[in-house]
């Protein structure tokens, strides 16, 4: 049975897709079979892994819409063990279409049932919103990983997301768990980063990963080449951080500060 982890934060630009891609790739490098599911209509996780979303015949939209089975929209990646269910431009209309579907919040969960026994991990890259696609991603998962940028509004955004997860837990998915928050784009030279670091640990004890992801230009460059950071620069600080984060996720229980 897969561990299904959604990567979510309603704020954009927090490193959510970068985290999804590189955690999935790192988990695959440990010998796991990993599926990355891109449910963000922008398709950044798909293009960041070198998939031309304008040329593929099917994506996750077709699976959600019942036009294709999920195994038919999964593509192998050059990283051994890593597979991708990409987002195409059609996914932008899925939110409107899903409104009319019975049990619309459970659509992705039902779709994943076709492959849940085929992978050790399923990583879901959610959109930067708290809309229906993100709710589908959280409901379909057993755990939620929350990237948090070390900036002024981080705590406010994290609080809103945790409230949403609690509502989902009460009304839709009682067994959903918050895997933890991971700090991204951390720069120890700035007082703000240090302040957010301490505030997160103070307000969310035992729910913040010990490893922090530094602000690193190689992480930003890798997707433009369609590569994971491990393919682009495997010894960079960003690669080392995501390798340690994946190791923490793989541990039972994870290692928190």
Secondary structure, DSSP 8 states (H G I E B T S, - for coil): --EEEEE--SSSSSSHHHHHHHHHHHHHHTT--EEEEE--TT-HHHHHTT--TTT-S--HHHHHTTSS-GGGGEEE-SSTTEEEE---GGGGGHHHHHTTSTTGGGHHHHHHTTTTTT-SEEEEE--SSSSHHHHHHHHH-SEEEEEEESSTTHHHHHHHHHHHHHHHHHHT-TT-EEEEEEEESB-TTSHHHHHHHHHHHHHSTT-BBS---B--HHHHHHGGGT--HHHH-TTSHHHHHHHHHHHHHHSSS--B-
